[in-house]
């Protein structure tokens, strides 16, 4: 049996995550490989988290729903490409790098849901680039979204005392 080209892709329900998943599926099709879509959630287990959140199981269930919806959105494009889905708890950068330890490629979006935008990469993408043992592909946001992100950063900086 020949080894399969395996791509791990970080999914978070954002447009950047969906772009990363679509790119990974196209790449897997080209190399006759597989895709493992991984959604990482964190739940601190603090008293405030109990009061404000759904609890550990609720957060896991929400993550599973978000991941299933993302995989469903690319279902037509992924026809013929095996796509597995996994939800794990922990730090996104660390867990994605661990999931990709024996993968041929790790794919992430340049920014996810975070409201603080880094100059070049989002914090998860940056962590993956630093921690992964395989090549990492960072799918950039379209130019119009980058311009909007830059405007939000400038507006935030202007509001800072």
N, C-alpha and C positions, 0 to 999 in steps of 0.2 A: 504494500500500500504506500503510495507516495504521500509525503507530508503535504498538508494543506496550508496555503497562505492564509494566515489568521490576522485579522484586524480587530483591535479593540477600539471602541469609540465611546467617549464620554457624552452622555445625554442628560440634559437637565430641564427639558421642556421649553427652553428658549429658542428663538429663531436661529441663533448661532449653533446651538446643539443640533437642531434639525438639519442645518446646512452641513455640519460635520458628519451626521449620519448618512445623508444623501451622498456625500463625497465618498465615504467609506464603502457604501454599497456599490457605487460605480467602480471604485478601485478593485473591490473584491470580484466583481464580475469580470473585469479585465484580466485578473490573475487567477481566475477560477478558485477563489478563496471563500472564506467565511467571515462573518461579522459577529462580534459580540458587543451588543449595546449595553453599557453599564451606567446605571444611575446610582450616584452616591448621595446619601442623605446623612445628616447628623442630627442627633437629638441629645442635648446636654444632660437631661435627667435632673435638672435643678428644680427647686420649688417654683421658680418663675415659669419654667417650661411646663410644669404640670398645670399651673393655673392658666397659662395662655395657649397651650397647644393641645394636640390630640393625644399625647402620650406616645410612647415608643411604638406600639403597634399601629396606632393611627398614622403616625409619620411614615412608617414603613408602607402601609397600605396606600397612602397618598403618593409616595414615590413609585410604587408599582403601577398605579393608575397613570401617572405622568409618563412613565416609560412605555407602557402599553399604547398610550395615545400617540407617542412619538413614533413608535415602530409601525403603528397602523397608518400614520400619515405618509410613510414611505413604502407602503405595501406594494403598490403598483410598480414602483421603480425597483423594488427588491425581488420581484418575481424571479425565481431560479437561483437566488443567492441565499444560502442558509443564514438566517439572522437569529441569534440567541439573545435573550434578554436576562439581565441579572441586576438585582438591587442589593447594594451593600451599605453598611453603616460605617461612618468614619470621616476622616479628612479626605476630601475629593482628590487632591493631587496625589496623596500617598496611595489611596486605594486604587486609583486608575493606573498608577505606575505598577502596583502589585499585580493587578489583573492582566497587565500587558507584559509581565515578566518573561513569558515564553512566547509572546506574540511577535509577528514580523513588523507590526506598525501600530502606533497609538495615534488616534485622531481626536482632536478637541477643537471646539470653537474658540475664537480669540477672546470672547467675553461671554459670560452667562448672564445670570440674573442680578449680579452684584451692581450696586449703585455707584461704587467708587471705581472709576476707570483708570487703569494704569496707562502710562504714556504709550506703550507698545502692546503689551499682553495683559490679559486678565490674570488674576492671581492663580487660578487653577491651571491655566495654560502654562504659566511661568513655572509652577511647581512640577508639572509633568515634564517639562523640558529638562528641569534640573534632576529629577529623580528616576526617570524611565531608563531602562536598560536597552530599549529598542529605539529606532527612529521615531520621532514625534512630528506629526503634521498638524500645524495650526491653521485652521480655515479662517481667513479674515472676514470681517463684516464687509458688506458692500460699501462703496464709497459714500453713498448718501447716509447710511447708518453711522459711519465713522464721523461724518460731519456733524450729525445730530449729537453724538456722544461728546465730541469736542465742545460743542455749544453748551451742553449740560455741565461740563467740567468748568468752563469759563464762568458760567452763571453761578456755580457753587463757589468758585474762588472769589467772585465779586461780592458775594453775600457774607463771606467769612470776615469777622471783625479784625 
